[in-house]
Amino acid sequence: MDSLVTLLSETPLAEWMRLSRWGYAGINTLHVLGIALLVGAILPLDLRLMGRRPELPLVDAARLLQPVAVLGLVLALATGALLFLAAPGDYLAMPLFLAKLTLIAVAVGNALWLNLGPGLARATRHRRWLAGGASLLLWLAVLICGRLLAFVAE
């Protein structure tokens, strides 16, 4: 594992992430944009899954919001990987970073569980409420971990 971390940290892209003030700032800005798109789409969809605004058709809301959430997730993951390259050894040594990655995996798994299972249209009210509530809590925890990473060194 140490050799992989060393290999990653010595790539030209990793060096650019460490040394380019504007490059790092630009990637970080795109990371925040990805998070905003993801959470901005997830929040209303999760609330609808939990029964809020029942007059809005769930399937229509999902068709509108899911592509935005997926775009945000892909952007956040791609830029997050670039930010990771700036100090892979330091990040991997932080339990908070590993917790964030675990929470992201569980949150994505939760979305897949709902969408690849019976689908939104046929999921029971209980399953939709559970998936929406879990999603809200998981993505909130991801946000908290990510924000704390900027200020807490372990």
C-alpha positions in Angstrom: 0.0 0.0 0.0 2.9 2.4 0.8 4.4 1.8 -2.6 1.1 2.7 -4.3 0.8 5.9 -2.2 4.3 6.8 -3.1 3.6 6.1 -6.8 0.5 8.3 -6.7 2.2 11.1 -4.9 5.0 11.2 -7.4 2.9 11.5 -10.5 3.0 14.8 -12.5 -0.7 15.3 -11.8 0.0 15.0 -8.0 2.9 17.4 -8.2 0.7 19.9 -10.1 -2.0 19.6 -7.5 0.5 20.4 -4.8 2.3 23.2 -6.5 -0.4 25.0 -8.6 -2.2 27.5 -6.4 -4.8 28.2 -9.1 -5.0 24.6 -10.2 -5.8 23.4 -6.7 -8.2 26.3 -6.1 -10.0 25.6 -9.4 -10.3 21.8 -8.7 -11.5 22.6 -5.2 -14.1 25.0 -6.6 -15.3 22.3 -9.0 -15.5 19.9 -6.0 -17.7 22.3 -4.1 -19.9 22.8 -7.2 -20.3 19.0 -7.6 -21.3 18.8 -3.9 -23.8 21.6 -4.4 -25.4 19.9 -7.4 -25.5 16.6 -5.6 -27.0 17.8 -2.3 -29.2 20.4 -4.0 -30.8 17.6 -6.0 -30.8 15.0 -3.3 -32.5 17.1 -0.6 -35.8 17.7 -2.4 -35.9 14.2 -3.7 -35.3 12.7 -0.3 -37.9 14.9 1.2 -40.4 13.8 -1.5 -39.4 10.1 -0.8 -40.3 10.7 2.8 -43.8 11.9 1.9 -43.4 15.7 1.7 -45.3 17.4 -1.1 -47.3 14.3 -2.1 -49.0 16.3 -4.9 -45.7 16.3 -6.8 -45.4 13.0 -8.7 -42.4 11.1 -7.4 -41.4 9.6 -10.7 -41.4 13.0 -12.4 -39.4 14.6 -9.6 -36.9 11.8 -9.8 -36.6 12.1 -13.6 -35.8 15.8 -13.1 -33.5 15.6 -10.1 -31.6 12.3 -10.5 -29.5 13.4 -13.5 -28.4 16.5 -11.6 -27.5 14.4 -8.6 -25.5 11.9 -10.7 -23.7 14.8 -12.4 -22.9 16.3 -9.1 -21.7 12.9 -7.7 -19.4 12.3 -10.7 -18.0 15.8 -10.6 -17.4 15.5 -6.8 -15.8 12.1 -7.1 -13.5 13.1 -10.0 -12.4 16.3 -8.4 -12.1 14.6 -5.0 -9.7 12.1 -6.5 -7.6 15.0 -7.8 -7.6 16.7 -4.4 -6.6 13.4 -2.8 -3.5 13.3 -5.0 -2.1 16.4 -3.4 -1.4 14.4 -0.2 -2.5 10.8 -0.5 -0.5 9.5 2.5 -1.8 12.2 4.7 -5.4 11.6 3.7 -5.2 7.8 4.1 -3.8 8.3 7.6 -6.9 10.3 8.7 -9.7 8.2 10.1 -12.1 11.1 9.2 -11.2 10.7 5.5 -11.8 6.9 5.6 -15.1 7.6 7.4 -16.1 10.0 4.6 -15.3 7.4 1.9 -17.2 4.8 3.8 -20.2 7.1 4.1 -20.1 7.9 0.4 -20.1 4.2 -0.5 -23.1 3.5 1.9 -25.0 6.6 0.5 -24.5 5.5 -3.1 -25.4 1.9 -2.1 -28.6 3.3 -0.5 -29.6 5.0 -3.8 -28.8 1.9 -5.8 -30.8 -0.2 -3.3 -33.9 1.9 -4.0 -33.4 2.3 -7.7 -32.2 -1.2 -8.6 -34.7 -2.9 -6.3 -38.4 -2.4 -7.1 -37.8 1.1 -8.5 -39.4 4.3 -7.3 -42.8 3.6 -8.7 -43.2 0.2 -7.1 -41.3 0.7 -3.8 -43.4 0.6 -0.7 -44.0 3.8 1.2 -41.9 2.4 4.1 -39.0 1.6 1.8 -39.1 5.1 0.2 -39.2 6.7 3.6 -36.3 4.6 4.8 -34.2 5.3 1.7 -34.9 9.0 1.8 -34.2 9.4 5.5 -31.0 7.3 5.3 -29.9 9.4 2.3 -30.5 12.7 4.2 -28.5 11.5 7.2 -25.7 9.9 5.1 -25.1 12.9 2.9 -25.2 15.2 5.9 -22.6 13.1 7.5 -20.5 13.1 4.3 -20.7 16.9 4.3 -19.7 17.2 7.9 -16.7 14.9 7.5 -15.6 16.7 4.4 -15.8 20.1 6.0 -14.0 18.9 9.1 -11.2 17.5 7.0 -10.2 21.0 6.0 -9.6 21.9 9.6 -8.8 18.8 11.6 -5.5 17.0 11.1 -5.2 13.7 12.8 
